[in-house]
Amino acid sequence: MTGKAALAPFNPAEPAHRAARQRAKKLCLQLNTFRVDQRKAREPIYRELFGQVATAFIEPDFFCDYGYNIFLGDNFFANHHCVMLDAAPITIGANVLLGPAVHLYSTTHPLDAAERASGLQWCAPITIGDDVWIGGHSIVMPGVTIGRGAVIGAGSVVTQSIPAGAVAHGNPCRVQRS
C-alpha cells in the first residue's frame, strides 16, 4: 500500500451539510461536558453522533464535522483534543488508540485559488485497520489507509497509505520498519 484513494468533489455549503454540521457540533459540545467518571453517560451520544460505534472512550475535547461518516470498531480510544473532519467516511477498526491531538482529515481544499474561492472542497475516505496506534499530534490526510497493527509515531503527517504491521513516522510519514 503506497497510494491513496482518489479525491471527490464536495460542497459543504449545501443546506443539508450545514444542518448536519450544526447537529454534530451540538452533540460534540454535549460530549465534551461530561466528567471522566461519567463514561456510561457518553454512550447514548456516541450512538447518536457516529455512524457506527461498539465500545469507545473519547477524552474531551473531541470535534467532528458530521459524525455519521465515522465508523468505530470495538474498544476504540481517543485521547484529548482529537479532530475528525468526516466529509468522506472515516472507518476505524477494533482496538485502535489515538494519542492526544490526532487529527483525521477526509477533506482538503483545492490548490487552485479560483476553485478554492468557489467553496468547493475535495474529500476521500480514511481507513484505519484493527490494532493501530497513532501517536499524539499526528495528522492523517484524505484517502489514506493505515493497515492492521501499524504504529504511527508522534507528530507524523500521513500523506500516503501505510501497510499492515509497519512502524512509520515523520513529515511526510515514511515506513521505518515492518
Residue pairs with C-beta under 8 A, 6 or more apart in sequence:
1 145
1 147
1 161
1 162
1 163
2 160
2 161
3 160
3 161
4 124
4 141
4 142
4 143
4 144
4 145
4 159
4 160
4 161
5 124
5 125
5 142
5 143
5 144
5 145
6 124
6 143
7 108
7 122
7 123
7 124
7 142
7 143
8 88
8 122
8 123
8 124
9 120
9 121
9 122
10 87
10 88
10 107
10 120
10 121
10 122
10 123
11 17
11 119
11 120
11 121
12 18
12 21
12 65
12 87
12 107
12 119
12 121
13 119
17 66
20 65
20 66
20 67
20 68
21 65
21 66
23 67
24 49
24 64
24 65
24 66
24 67
24 68
25 63
27 45
27 48
27 49
27 67
28 49
28 62
28 63
28 64
28 67
30 45
31 42
31 45
31 46
31 49
31 58
31 60
31 62
32 60
32 61
32 62
33 60
34 41
34 42
34 60
36 59
39 57
42 57
42 58
46 53
46 56
46 58
46 72
47 53
49 64
49 67
49 68
49 70
50 67
50 68
50 70
50 71
50 72
51 67
51 68
51 69
51 70
51 71
51 89
52 70
52 71
52 72
53 72
53 76
54 72
54 73
54 74
54 75
54 76
54 94
55 74
55 75
55 76
56 72
56 75
56 76
56 77
56 78
57 76
57 77
57 78
58 76
58 77
58 78
58 82
59 78
59 79
59 80
59 82
59 100
60 80
61 80
61 81
62 78
62 81
62 82
62 83
62 84
63 82
63 83
63 84
64 70
64 83
64 84
64 85
64 86
65 84
65 85
65 86
65 87
65 107
66 86
66 87
67 86
68 86
69 86
69 87
69 88
69 89
69 90
69 106
70 84
70 86
70 89
70 90
70 92
71 89
71 90
71 91
71 92
72 92
73 92
73 93
73 94
73 95
73 96
73 130
74 94
74 95
75 94
75 95
75 96
76 92
76 94
76 95
76 96
77 96
77 97
77 98
78 98
78 102
79 97
79 98
79 99
79 100
79 101
79 102
79 136
80 100
80 101
81 100
81 101
82 98
82 100
82 101
82 102
82 103
82 104
83 102
83 103
83 104
84 90
84 103
84 104
84 106
85 103
85 104
85 105
85 106
85 107
86 104
86 106
87 106
87 107
87 121
87 123
88 106
88 107
88 123
88 124
88 125
88 126
88 142
89 106
89 125
89 126
90 104
90 106
90 125
90 126
90 128
91 125
91 126
91 127
91 128
92 128
93 128
93 129
93 130
93 131
93 132
93 148
94 130
94 131
95 130
95 131
96 128
96 130
96 131
96 132
96 133
96 134
97 132
97 133
97 134
98 134
99 133
99 134
99 135
99 136
99 137
99 138
99 154
100 136
100 137
101 136
101 137
102 134
102 135
102 136
102 137
102 138
102 139
102 140
103 138
103 139
103 140
104 126
104 128
104 139
104 140
105 126
105 139
105 140
105 141
105 142
106 123
106 124
106 125
106 126
106 142
107 121
107 122
107 123
107 142
108 121
108 122
108 123
108 141
108 142
109 116
109 121
109 122
110 116
110 120
110 121
110 122
122 142
123 142
124 142
124 143
125 142
125 143
126 140
126 142
126 143
126 144
126 145
127 144
127 145
127 146
128 134
128 140
128 145
128 146
129 145
129 146
129 147
129 148
129 149
129 150
129 164
130 148
130 149
131 148
131 149
132 146
132 147
132 148
132 149
132 150
132 151
132 152
133 150
133 151
133 152
134 140
134 146
134 152
134 156
135 151
135 152
135 153
135 154
135 155
135 156
135 169
136 154
136 155
137 154
137 155
138 152
138 153
138 154
138 155
138 156
138 157
138 158
138 173
139 156
139 157
139 158
140 146
140 152
140 158
141 157
141 158
141 159
144 158
144 159
144 160
144 161
144 162
145 161
145 162
146 152
146 158
146 161
146 162
147 161
147 162
147 163
147 164
147 165
147 166
148 164
148 165
149 164
149 165
150 162
150 163
150 164
150 165
150 166
150 167
150 168
151 166
151 167
151 168
152 158
152 162
152 168
152 169
152 173
153 167
153 168
153 169
153 170
153 173
153 176
154 169
155 169
155 171
156 168
156 169
156 170
156 171
156 173
157 170
157 171
157 172
157 173
158 168
158 172
158 173
159 172
159 173
160 172
160 173
162 168
162 173
162 175
163 175
163 178
165 178
166 175
166 176
166 177
166 178
167 175
167 176
167 177
167 178
168 174
168 175
168 176
169 176
170 176
